Amino acid sequence: AAMAAERALAMATCTAPVNIAVIKYWGKRDTDLILPINSSLSVTLHQDQLKTTTTAAASRDFTEDRLWLNGKEADVGHPRVQACLREGERPCPPRGRRGGSEDSAALSLSYKIHIASENNFPTAAGLASSAAGYACLVSALARLYGLEEELSEVARRGSGSACRSMFGGFVQWQRGERPDGTDSLALQVAPETHWPELRVLVLVVSGEKKPVGSTAGMQTSVETSPLLKHRAEVVVPERLAQMMQHIRDRDFEGFGQLAMRDSNQFHATCLDTFPPIFYLTDVSRHIIALAHRYNAHHGHTKV
């Protein structure tokens, strides 16, 4: 009778947005739990333009877990995917279950899962595809299993910046202090309705994969860059407070200038890494110069 109550197939689909950090995350203090060396702050982009769509299905007929990214089968055994699957499938306490008939038709945790995920933008070109991807995966699993817990902590286990894609508007990923990472969470600083005039221009200068992946790059930076250590301990805490104030005040002059300065310092830490990491291209540098000339022409920060 117990088996009869289980559903033979269940599916859930979610979408998740990309976020762009204005106070950058670069460097982990714990690579397994994905705990950052500093807090960060981002703007969530509108899903009309950039999003990941993920469908998760569980069935008693599936013989193995499988994963497809943009139509191609990918490694479902990847440790970060597995971390999200384990967290997402944990049996939840009764209050975590949604009420109604779903209780009696609970999904068997022994069922294998098939996951299909699609981005509508280049996957490894610098837009945080992993952030949207893991935020989406965790949301789909939560919907599938009826979980209603703190999901940003689970998303963080997939990709650090993914925890920030769990919210719209302006989002802070708190560094946290605990070694187990339970206080390293995302919090919404202001909702998407707070600053409707703000626009984000995304200029894709290359659709190619980055020369050095973020995961490997930031660990090399942590190991070799004294500038990164100074940034995390001294510079970021002050900038974070300033940035939150600029957002609260909707002060674009302050917001824009600080975002540019923080981006510059991030690239400086990449240059201070040994061997150095180069993410900016000649085209990127021309765009930066153009923004400064445009602002100088107008006498204040417009872009």
C-alpha positions in Angstrom: 0.0 0.0 0.0 2.9 2.3 0.8 4.4 1.8 -2.6 1.1 2.5 -4.3 1.0 6.0 -2.8 4.3 6.9 -4.4 4.2 8.8 -7.7 5.7 7.0 -10.7 7.0 10.3 -12.2 7.3 13.8 -11.0 8.6 16.9 -12.8 9.4 20.5 -11.8 10.7 23.4 -13.9 12.2 26.6 -12.7 14.0 29.6 -14.2 16.8 31.6 -12.5 18.5 34.9 -13.3 22.1 35.9 -13.8 23.6 38.3 -11.3 26.5 40.8 -11.8 28.6 41.6 -8.7 29.4 45.2 -8.0 31.5 44.3 -5.0 33.3 41.2 -6.2 33.7 37.7 -4.8 37.1 36.3 -5.6 38.7 33.7 -3.3 37.5 30.9 -1.0 38.5 30.1 2.6 37.0 26.6 2.3 36.9 25.0 -1.1 34.6 22.1 -0.2 31.9 24.1 1.4 32.5 27.1 -0.9 33.0 29.7 1.8 34.3 33.1 0.6 37.2 35.2 1.9 35.0 38.3 1.7 31.3 39.3 1.4 30.0 40.4 -2.0 27.1 42.4 -3.4 25.4 42.0 -6.7 22.6 43.2 -9.0 20.2 40.6 -10.3 19.4 40.9 -14.0 15.9 40.6 -15.5 15.0 37.1 -16.7 13.5 38.6 -19.9 17.0 38.9 -21.3 19.2 36.4 -19.4 18.1 33.2 -17.7 18.6 29.5 -17.1 15.7 27.2 -17.4 16.0 23.8 -15.6 13.6 20.8 -15.5 14.2 18.1 -12.9 12.3 14.8 -13.2 12.3 11.8 -10.8 10.9 8.4 -11.9 11.0 4.9 -10.6 11.7 3.9 -14.3 14.9 5.8 -14.5 18.0 3.6 -14.0 20.6 6.3 -13.4 20.9 10.0 -12.6 21.5 12.0 -15.8 22.2 15.6 -16.7 22.0 17.6 -19.9 23.4 21.2 -20.3 22.2 23.1 -23.4 21.2 19.8 -25.1 24.4 18.0 -24.5 24.8 15.3 -21.8 27.1 16.4 -19.0 28.8 14.8 -16.0 26.1 14.2 -13.3 28.9 12.9 -11.1 30.5 16.3 -10.8 31.1 16.9 -7.0 29.2 20.2 -7.0 26.2 18.8 -8.8 26.3 15.9 -6.3 26.4 18.3 -3.4 23.2 20.0 -4.6 21.5 16.7 -5.3 22.4 15.4 -1.8 21.2 18.6 -0.1 18.1 18.8 -2.3 17.0 15.3 -1.7 17.4 15.3 2.1 14.2 14.1 3.7 12.6 17.2 5.2 10.7 17.6 8.4 6.9 17.5 8.3 6.6 21.3 8.4 8.9 21.5 5.3 6.4 19.5 3.3 3.7 21.3 1.4 0.3 20.5 2.8 -2.4 18.5 1.0 -2.3 15.4 -1.1 1.4 15.7 -1.9 2.1 14.2 1.6 0.5 10.9 0.7 2.1 10.9 -2.7 5.6 11.6 -1.6 8.5 11.0 -4.0 10.7 8.1 -3.2 14.2 9.2 -2.5 15.4 6.1 -4.2 14.2 7.3 -7.6 16.9 8.4 -10.0 16.8 12.0 -11.4 17.1 13.4 -14.9 17.9 17.1 -15.1 17.9 19.3 -18.3 19.2 22.8 -18.1 19.4 25.5 -20.8 21.0 29.0 -20.8 19.9 31.6 -23.3 23.4 33.2 -23.2 27.1 32.1 -23.7 27.9 29.6 -20.9 31.5 30.3 -20.0 32.2 33.8 -21.3 32.1 35.7 -18.1 28.4 36.0 -17.4 27.7 34.0 -14.3 26.2 31.0 -16.0 27.1 28.7 -13.0 25.3 31.1 -10.7 22.1 31.0 -12.6 22.5 27.3 -13.3 23.0 26.1 -9.7 20.3 28.5 -8.4 18.0 27.0 -10.9 18.9 23.4 -10.1 18.4 23.9 -6.4 15.0 25.6 -7.0 13.8 22.8 -9.3 14.9 20.2 -6.8 13.2 22.1 -3.9 10.0 22.2 -5.9 10.2 18.5 -6.8 10.7 17.4 -3.2 8.6 20.1 -1.5 11.5 21.6 0.4 11.0 25.0 2.0 14.2 25.6 3.8 17.1 28.2 3.4 17.9 27.5 -0.2 20.7 30.0 -0.7 23.0 27.9 1.5 22.3 24.8 -0.7 22.8 26.8 -3.9 26.2 28.1 -2.6 27.4 24.5 -2.5 27.0 24.4 -6.2 28.6 27.7 -7.1 29.3 30.5 -4.6 27.7 33.3 -6.6 24.6 31.1 -7.2 23.3 31.9 -3.7 22.9 35.5 -4.9 20.7 34.4 -7.8 18.1 33.1 -5.4 16.8 36.7 -5.0 15.9 39.6 -7.3 17.1 43.2 -6.9 20.3 43.9 -4.9 21.7 40.9 -3.0 24.5 40.5 -0.4 26.3 37.2 0.0 27.5 37.4 3.6 30.9 35.9 4.2 29.8 34.3 7.5 32.1 33.3 10.4 31.2 29.7 11.2 33.4 27.0 9.9 30.4 24.9 8.8 29.1 27.6 6.6 25.6 27.8 8.0 25.9 31.7 8.3 27.3 32.1 4.8 24.0 33.1 3.1 22.5 35.5 0.6 20.2 38.3 1.8 18.3 40.8 -0.3 19.5 44.3 0.4 16.8 46.0 -1.8 14.0 44.6 -4.0 13.9 44.9 -7.8 11.3 47.6 -7.4 13.7 49.8 -5.5 15.6 51.4 -8.4 13.5 50.9 -11.6 15.6 53.5 -13.6 18.8 51.5 -13.2 19.8 49.7 -16.5 22.6 47.2 -17.0 24.3 47.0 -20.4 25.9 43.7 -21.1 28.6 44.0 -23.8 29.8 40.5 -24.8 33.3 41.0 -26.2 33.9 37.3 -26.7 31.8 34.1 -26.6 34.9 32.0 -26.0 35.6 30.1 -22.7 37.7 32.1 -20.2 41.4 31.4 -20.4 41.5 30.4 -16.7 38.3 29.1 -15.0 37.1 31.0 -11.9 37.5 28.1 -9.6 41.2 27.4 -10.4 41.9 31.2 -10.9 40.7 32.3 -7.5 42.5 29.6 -5.6 45.8 30.6 -7.3 45.0 34.2 -6.3 44.4 33.2 -2.7 47.7 31.3 -2.6 49.9 33.9 -4.3 48.4 37.4 -4.2 49.1 39.6 -1.1 46.9 42.3 -2.7 43.9 39.9 -2.5 44.5 39.3 1.2 44.5 43.1 1.8 41.4 43.5 -0.3 39.4 40.9 1.6 40.4 42.1 5.0 40.7 45.8 4.7 39.1 47.2 1.5 35.9 45.1 1.0 34.2 45.7 4.4 34.4 49.4 4.0 33.3 49.3 0.3 30.4 47.0 1.1 28.9 49.5 3.6 29.4 52.4 1.1 27.8 50.4 -1.7 24.7 49.6 0.4 24.3 53.2 1.3 24.6 54.3 -2.4 21.9 51.7 -3.3 19.6 52.9 -0.5 20.1 56.5 -1.6 19.8 55.5 -5.3 23.0 57.5 -5.8 24.2 56.5 -9.2 27.3 58.7 -9.1 28.5 56.9 -6.0 27.2 53.5 -7.1 28.8 53.7 -10.6 32.2 55.0 -9.4 32.5 52.4 -6.6 31.4 49.5 -9.0 34.2 50.6 -11.4 36.8 50.9 -8.7 36.0 47.5 -7.3 36.1 45.9 -10.8 39.5 47.5 -11.4 40.8 46.1 -8.1 39.5 42.7 -8.9 41.4 42.8 -12.2 44.4 44.1 -10.2 44.3 41.1 -8.0 44.3 38.9 -11.1 47.4 40.7 -12.3 49.0 40.3 -8.8 48.3 36.5 -9.0 51.3 34.4 -10.0 51.3 33.4 -12.8 49.1 36.4 -13.7 45.5 36.0 -14.9 44.3 38.2 -17.8 40.5 38.5 -18.2 40.3 41.9 -19.8 40.8 42.0 -23.6 41.9 44.9 -25.8 38.2 45.4 -26.6 37.3 45.5 -22.8 40.0 48.1 -22.2 38.6 50.3 -25.1 35.1 50.0 -23.6 36.5 51.1 -20.1 38.3 54.1 -21.7 35.1 55.0 -23.6 33.0 55.0 -20.4 35.5 57.3 -18.7 35.6 59.7 -21.7 31.8 59.7 -21.9 31.5 60.5 -18.2 34.2 63.2 -18.5 32.3 64.8 -21.4 29.1 65.0 -19.4 30.9 66.1 -16.2 29.4 63.3 -14.1 29.0 59.5 -13.9 26.4 58.5 -16.4 27.7 55.0 -17.2 
